[in-house]
Amino acid sequence: ATTTRLTTNAFPDFDPRVSGNNVVWWGGVFNDFQVSLFDGVTTREISSGLRNQFPEIDGDHVVWQSFDGNDDEIMFWNGQEVVQLTDNNYNDTRPQVSGDHVTWVGQLGIDGTTYEIFDAVFAPSPATFANVSSYTKGINGIMVDIAGAPGPISAADFVFKVGNNNSPSTWGTANAPTSISVRAGAGLNGSDRVEIVWTTGAPFKQWLEVTVLANANTGLEQKDSYPVGVGDQFYFGNAPGNTGAGDSAVNSLVNVVDEAGIRGNSASLASNIPVTNVYDVNRSASVNVVDESAARLNGTNSTTALKYLNLSSPPLAAQGDDGDDGAIASALVATPPAVEDATTASSSASTGGTAANSAPGELTVARQLLHWARGNTPRARAILAAADSMFGSGDLDDDLLTALAGRWKSGP
């Protein structure tokens, strides 16, 4: 066995917990207690504030209790950001996590002598324009950063499907990618970057489902609540010519609103517009009549439009980067995103040449409590909506990807 010292500080560290390649613990002095996470490669503090203690871990999910100045509340690390699950006037302690469930003890009653069990469940959020590429050549490339993958990685470690409804199980098999290559250490945090390219037959005007298999090559573990063999899974949509301006809640529409937006935001090559410009739908580094024409020729209505996925249960997600740039398609994730660092995957689709991928921690995912049932019942249920965005880029420029990813991890 190989022994590695994970802490080298001047204060005590306590209660290590391990899940796969991830290790979590807490430590500190004078109530300045913080939770640290080792992902198999690097160590970082994932908590803030005071008295962060007693973490538990499952995969890339971590829970712990934290003092908010009044009482203890439950905090949740979803692989990319911290979500506060409770905010009340009594102590919430002893959290546990398993897959998409977090449970804890709430100390209720005027005198704090009534203890009840609470359970938070993550529910998928519907797709938005952030998950859609408007590139006129479809989703012709993605990148997946996988940390700790034993390898070798090949097409046999992925499954690609395409469709345009809320039942991915009915979707057809996507055209095989033209090439899959691996650049060792080129991904975020030194992960391996897997480049997947379609020079022909790229997914077009539909959704691409990407499944990264849990096997000896990827090093990924079976993802909880997903079909057998799935290490990670996420989605990208393509609606060529769409700027997001004329969308409805359920359709990624391309219409006169998009044409007008393109026409009103023309830009020459000299303008040096970024790949994130939503009006440059053909990714030519300029916005002109060619882009306007592309929107007109690819016009859709409520019957023909790309549908915004709304999956009621996993699988729905992955890891990725956030960023609000509409021109960059982020992977649609349902529950946890993921800093699937040590043996995790992340991804993002390219709106331009080839797509970029979000790594296990590359994105900041905006998650919020949809419903918090708190009352006198012995069991209350909190339902969370998780929206994970991963980012993509218009080409395979590593500096651009790193700048966009800013914060994160690796994986599809």
Phi, psi and omega in degrees: 000145178257128181256131179236131177278119184267338181239139178218065182231180185259014180229164183291148174235142188226163166049058177293141175229145185231144174212112184063233179270357183267137177231136180230150178200175175230156181191168179143187179219158175052047178070355175275067182263130182234153178263130180244147181233126173255122185260016182098346180232307184231161176245137177212153173278132180249002180246172175209173181082208185244155170051055173270116190218164170056056179287151171231154187221145172215111184065238178257013178260134180229137175234153176198172176256144185220138180278126183260012182102345180235314180202180180273135178238165182262130179246149183224124174263116185267010181107346181222330182206167179264132176243127176276118185273334181232153176202088185216192184250028176217166184284133171244123189219178174052052180289150174226151180224140175209113181059239183264011181248138172233129177238156178199173179255129176255127182266095187263183177089153181301321181263005177071023183258359179259124182245130178231157180260133179241153184221126177253132181238134180274128177248141181293150176256150179293158179291159177223183179301334180297340181262007187241136173263136179261009185298136184287350177256012177081196178269087188264008176184144172222162174235140179233120177264124180237118180266138176076018181282125180295325179072182358284148180267135179215182179300334181292348181265005180228156171230129181241128177229156179226149178180181182212053174208181183270018179233077182305337180294342180264357184289158178268169179285133179286159173301141180296139178297152179292322181207150172227120181231158182233130174248105184299129176074003184274351181275182180296142179057028177079012178287168178275132182261118178262119180258122182242119189233138171246110175276337174219154176069028180294146176307128189222127179057036178201181179265144174251122174261125180248122176246125174260121186286148174270104182207185184291336181282314181280333183077002181281145176272162175304127180280128184301136177073006178257164178303154181302133178095353182271122176266329177195156184203138182201172189226146172229142177247159176228123176227084185304131179091355184279134175252358180087351187287327185252017183290155170254181181293336185243350183232138174268083189278146173239117185206197184297335178295320178292319178301314181297320179296319178294316181297324182276359182228043180297150180207138180269170177301327181294342180288342178054050181289150181282164179294344180278359179295117186290343183271346179272073188287343176258007176053049180260005182071017175210160178236119184207198184297337179294318177292319179298318179296322180298319178295319181293316182289337180253023181301144180226167174231188184297340180272323186259353185289158170295129181274140175283115183303141175219086184268125187280347180206159179302158006276139178214012187194188183195218180239160177180187180251155179261233185095137186260013182288114185298336183283351181253122181277128178258147180294137178281120181239144184264302183254264184272145174278231171165120172267065184286048185315264185304106181059065173216170181230157176210165185198165173198151185262149181268137176271348182244227184312275178245159186271157178254161185238153179266143182264176185310348178215015190287347181234153179262118186258131181275112181238143179217156181281116181281319183213127180238105182270110180230125181193208183267001180288152182290341181220122179246155182234130177254132180247124182252145172257122181254124178244112186248127179245141173240162186245165176225172177222166185283346178208190184260039182279114185295321180296319179296316181299317181296319180296318181290320184287330175041306191255353202242224193239224175206159178135177183274000000 
